[in-house]
């Protein structure tokens, strides 16, 4: 399906996806190990800031899905200083070194796909990695989706530059990077592949991205899982469940399926 953003002449470089198309040279592949890097660095920063400096016994327990966790620290007076440093350090890095790394990250990756022929400066990847790790580790109210999307997209753009790909294929490499990173860090390779194709538009999808994104997300999930483990993010059910599921699950699934389209239309109407 044709893209709406400018892509430039397609003959200015080699066409990796349409003429050669070897899965082992997928542009998103180089960016996938950063998913584990982001997770490990954010946990290291969290250990440094929240457990090492404040004396919290287990600051990472809040991310394991428990509802009984209560934060406690030996040095509460350091929390304002740590949160201030967690905002100042990334802010200075982004402001002076890579202004395009500010914000959520996904919007910047999509803008690079549509308006900059898939080109992202190489310095964006390390700056975004460090800034996100410090922000998450110091207790900032942020998540992993945006940082990993821009990280993987920038790695896809970097590999496209190194291989001398055409602008059109460079844009596909950026989209594949988004899907590979999100599919890996959320342990949902199929979801990452579909997200790479549909996140680029409001009411459309880039079908040419699906196959390479599926390959990249699957390999990225395998690499990420080999580092951090393949256990589900939100835990797992240890008792058997009948095919129909317990009545509460059936009711919740029915309500979610019925209310999802209405919520989607409401969001689109107001954006």
C-alpha positions in Angstrom: 0.0 0.0 0.0 1.5 3.3 -0.9 2.7 5.6 1.9 1.5 9.1 2.3 4.8 10.6 3.4 7.6 11.6 1.0 10.0 8.8 0.1 12.1 10.3 -2.6 13.4 8.4 -5.7 13.5 4.7 -5.1 16.4 4.1 -7.4 19.0 5.9 -5.4 20.1 2.9 -3.5 19.8 -0.9 -3.3 16.4 -2.4 -2.7 16.8 -4.9 0.1 13.2 -5.9 0.6 11.9 -6.3 -3.0 14.8 -7.4 -5.0 16.9 -9.5 -2.6 14.7 -9.9 0.5 16.9 -12.3 2.6 15.4 -12.5 6.1 18.8 -12.8 7.7 19.6 -9.2 6.7 16.5 -7.7 8.0 17.1 -4.0 8.9 15.5 -4.3 12.3 17.8 -7.0 13.4 20.6 -4.8 14.5 18.4 -2.8 16.8 16.8 -5.6 18.8 19.5 -6.2 21.5 18.8 -2.7 22.8 15.5 -4.0 24.2 17.4 -6.0 26.7 19.9 -3.1 27.1 17.1 -0.7 28.0 15.6 -3.0 30.5 18.9 -3.9 32.2 20.1 -0.3 32.3 16.9 0.9 33.7 17.0 -1.8 36.4 20.6 -0.9 37.1 19.7 2.8 37.5 16.7 1.9 39.6 19.0 -0.1 41.9 21.4 2.8 42.1 18.9 5.5 42.8 16.1 3.9 44.7 17.8 1.0 46.4 21.4 2.2 46.8 20.8 5.8 47.7 17.4 5.8 49.4 17.9 2.4 51.1 14.7 0.9 49.7 14.6 -2.8 50.4 13.0 -3.8 47.1 12.2 -0.9 44.8 11.7 -3.2 41.8 8.9 -5.2 43.5 6.3 -2.6 42.3 6.9 -3.7 38.7 6.1 -7.3 39.4 2.3 -6.8 39.5 1.7 -7.1 43.2 -1.1 -5.1 44.9 0.4 -5.5 48.4 3.6 -3.6 47.8 4.4 -0.7 50.1 7.4 1.5 49.4 9.8 2.0 52.3 13.2 3.7 52.4 15.9 4.4 55.0 16.6 7.9 53.6 13.4 9.5 52.5 15.0 12.9 52.4 17.0 11.9 49.3 13.9 11.2 47.2 13.4 14.8 46.1 17.0 15.1 45.1 16.9 11.8 43.2 13.8 12.7 41.3 15.2 16.2 40.5 18.4 14.6 39.2 16.4 12.0 37.2 14.7 14.9 35.4 17.7 17.2 35.0 20.2 14.7 33.6 18.0 13.4 30.7 16.8 17.0 30.1 20.4 18.3 29.7 21.4 15.3 27.5 18.5 15.7 25.2 18.6 19.5 25.0 22.3 19.8 24.1 23.0 16.5 22.3 19.8 15.2 20.6 16.7 17.5 20.7 14.8 15.0 18.6 15.0 12.4 21.4 12.7 14.4 23.6 9.2 13.3 24.5 7.6 9.9 24.1 9.7 8.6 21.2 7.1 6.9 19.1 5.9 10.2 17.5 9.5 11.1 16.6 10.0 7.7 14.9 6.7 8.1 12.9 7.7 11.6 11.9 11.1 10.3 10.6 9.2 7.7 8.6 6.9 10.2 6.9 8.9 13.4 6.6 12.6 12.6 6.8 12.8 9.5 4.5 13.4 7.3 7.5 16.6 9.1 8.5 17.5 9.5 12.2 20.8 10.8 13.5 23.0 8.1 14.9 23.4 9.9 18.2 19.7 9.5 19.0 20.1 5.8 20.0 22.7 6.2 22.8 21.2 9.5 24.1 17.7 8.0 24.2 19.0 4.8 25.9 20.8 6.7 28.6 18.1 9.4 29.1 15.3 6.7 29.4 17.3 4.5 31.7 18.0 7.4 34.1 14.4 8.6 34.0 12.9 5.2 34.6 15.5 4.3 37.2 14.9 7.4 39.2 11.2 6.7 39.5 10.0 8.9 36.6 6.5 8.3 35.4 7.4 6.9 32.0 7.3 3.5 30.3 9.3 1.4 27.9 7.2 1.7 24.7 8.2 5.1 23.5 12.0 4.7 24.3 12.3 1.3 22.7 10.3 2.4 19.6 12.7 5.3 19.0 15.8 3.2 19.9 14.9 0.5 17.5 13.8 2.9 14.8 17.1 4.7 15.0 19.0 1.4 14.8 17.0 0.5 11.7 17.9 3.9 10.2 21.5 3.4 11.1 21.7 0.0 9.4 19.9 1.4 6.3 22.6 4.1 6.1 25.4 1.5 6.4 23.9 -0.7 3.7 23.2 2.2 1.4 19.5 1.4 1.1 17.1 3.6 -1.0 14.9 6.1 0.9 11.9 3.9 0.5 13.6 0.9 2.0 15.1 3.1 4.7 11.6 4.1 5.7 10.6 0.4 5.9 13.7 -0.3 8.0 12.5 2.3 10.5 9.0 0.8 10.7 10.5 -2.7 11.1 12.7 -1.4 13.9 9.7 0.0 15.8 7.9 -3.4 15.6 10.9 -5.4 16.5 11.7 -3.4 19.6 8.2 -3.3 20.9 7.5 -6.9 20.1 10.7 -7.9 21.9 10.4 -5.8 25.1 6.7 -6.7 25.6 7.3 -10.3 24.6 4.6 -10.1 21.9 6.3 -10.7 18.5 3.1 -11.0 16.5 1.7 -7.8 18.1 4.9 -6.0 17.4 4.8 -6.9 13.7 1.2 -5.8 13.4 1.9 -2.6 15.3 4.8 -1.8 12.9 2.4 -1.8 10.0 -0.6 0.0 11.6 1.0 2.6 13.9 2.2 4.7 10.9 -1.4 5.8 10.0 -4.6 6.6 11.7 -6.9 4.6 9.3 -4.6 2.6 7.2 -1.6 0.2 7.4 1.7 -0.4 5.6 1.3 -4.0 4.4 4.8 -4.1 3.0 6.1 -3.8 6.5 4.3 -6.9 7.9 6.6 -9.7 6.7 10.0 -8.2 7.6 8.6 -6.9 10.9 7.3 -10.4 11.7 10.7 -11.9 11.1 12.5 -9.1 13.0 10.0 -9.3 16.0 10.3 -13.1 16.2 14.1 -13.0 16.3 14.1 -10.0 18.6 11.8 -11.8 21.0 14.1 -14.8 21.0 17.2 -12.7 21.7 15.4 -10.7 24.4 14.0 -13.8 26.1 17.3 -15.5 26.1 18.7 -12.6 28.1 15.8 -11.8 30.5 13.8 -15.0 30.4 10.6 -16.0 28.6 8.2 -15.7 31.5 5.1 -13.6 30.8 5.3 -10.0 31.8 2.1 -10.1 33.9 2.7 -13.5 35.5 1.0 -16.8 34.6 -1.9 -18.9 35.8 -0.7 -22.0 37.7 -4.1 -23.8 37.8 -5.9 -25.3 34.9 -8.5 -23.4 33.0 -11.3 -24.9 31.0 -11.6 -24.0 27.3 -14.4 -21.6 28.0 -12.6 -20.0 30.9 -14.1 -19.1 34.3 -17.3 -17.1 34.2 -15.5 -13.9 35.4 -13.1 -14.2 32.5 -15.8 -14.8 30.0 -17.7 -11.7 31.3 -14.6 -9.5 31.2 -13.8 -10.7 27.7 -17.3 -10.0 26.4 -17.4 -6.5 27.9 -14.0 -5.7 26.5 -14.9 -7.0 23.1 -18.1 -5.0 23.0 -16.6 -1.8 24.4 -13.4 -1.8 22.5 -14.7 -0.6 19.1 -16.7 2.2 20.8 -13.7 3.4 22.7 -11.6 3.3 19.5 -14.1 5.4 17.6 -14.4 7.8 20.5 -10.6 8.3 20.6 -10.4 8.9 16.8 -13.2 11.4 16.9 -11.4 13.6 19.4 -7.9 13.4 18.0 
